[in-house]
Amino acid sequence: MLSAHFPRSRTFRDSRILQVGLIGLFWLAGEALVRLTGLPLPGGIVGMAIVLLLLASHRLNPGSMRRGAEWLLAEMLLFFVPAVLALMNHREFLGLLGLKILAVIAGGTLAVMAVTALTVELFYRWRSKHGAADTLVG
Amino acid sequence: MALPIPLWDEPLAQAAVWSAVTIGFYVVAKRLYRWRPVPWLMPLLVTPAALILVALALHVSYRDYIRGTGWLIGLLGPATVAFALPIYEQRAVIRRHWPVLAVGMLAGSTTAFLTGWALSTLLGLDGALRLSLLPRSISTPFAMTVSGEIGGIPDLTAVFVVVTGVLGAVFGELLLAWLPVRTALARGALFGVGAHGAGTAKALEIGREEGSIAGLVMVLVGLLNVLAAPAIAHYLGS
């Protein structure tokens, strides 16, 4: 198993590419586990669970993946881009159908955001009043 | 489509060219947005739009394009793993506020499915298209999984997720101006539940704490949806 402060080397601490590679290995482990066990979850989620367990049990040092993880998260929008080109196979969306879909997404998103924010805010205030959450976040 | 480029017919060359063009456009779009941060210049909007124009002009099909650039979508796998870090670092917030976050995510996800279903039905959208619209609020890797599970078309859902992200980043800022929400917890949750990664990026512009809560909530709500998907599929009878 990995030692408490894996990995120790300074190069690894500073190398974004090596860290992205390490994260990629955890992803592959997650994929393999999903294939072996038939879990109904994406491999990435299982990989994330593995990393969380290792972090929580102090077998993996957060510093050994911070630069890589922050880079992957910061550039995540790039990984969405190719998927959007699927639109080219759906010329039918250029007309009224596209506007309808846009309306569904716009209306739905406004509702989701308002409901979520108000629910969290009100429940938070209710809990603070009843002494469950003592300090304010933010 | 044969272009006047040597080796163009080699799949590897095509993959290299399209990957380079995609990454290049993305880098330029990011600079553009930093220079002028207005909603219609969001990289998530500008990059695919420019790529579609180029592909259409060169008569390149989606299949040919995605054969060369699919590996970029594949990086969403490692990106999902990377979320372990912000979740781990927010463990104190989770421990203290998990009931509030759980209730907010449950309310938000239920709203996402109900409004998606109701508005689609109202406008006469049905079948796989309507199902593909349901998981639009959560992050792509989760959304595509849920979409496939409930009988939608994952490719389409991926597009709707992006549209949601662009609209959500704009709407979120407008909503915050007039909704009576003052805690970072609620302001972050608004973006995390409503507009996944694009919303999280916007939340980070608003504040560090809002951003980290949005990122955390985005992952948790994605997980919640993936775990609930079999039950939803069962309920929808698919």
Interface residues (C-beta under 8 A of the other chain):
Chain A: V20 I23 G24 F26 W27 G30 E31 P40 L41 P42 G43 G44 I45 G47 M48 A49 V51 L52 L55 A56 P62 M65 R66 G68 A69 E70 L72 L73 M76 L77 L78 F79 F80 V81 P82 A83 V84 L85 A86 L87 M88 N89 H90 L97 K100 I101 L102 A103 V104 I105 A106 G107 G108 T109 L110 A111 V112 M113 A114 V115 T116 A117 L118 T119 V120 E121 F123 Y124 R127 A132 A133 L136 V137 G138
Chain B: T22 I23 Y26 P43 L44 T47 P48 L51 I52 A55 L56 S61 Y62 Y65 I66 T69 G70 L72 I73 L75 L76 G77 P78 A79 T80 V81 A82 F83 A84 L85 P86 I87 Y88 E89 R91 V93 R96 H97 P99 V100 L101 V103 G104 M105 A107 G108 T111 A112 T115 G116 L119 S120 L123 G124 L125 L129 L133 R136 S137 T140 P141 F142 T145 E149 D155 L156 A158 V159 F160 V161 V162 V163 T164 G165 L167 G168 F171 G172 L175 L176 L179 P180 V181 R182 T183 A184 L185 A186 R187 A189 L190 F191 V193 G194 A195 G197 A198 A201 G207 E209 E210 I213 G215 V219 L223 V226 A229 P230
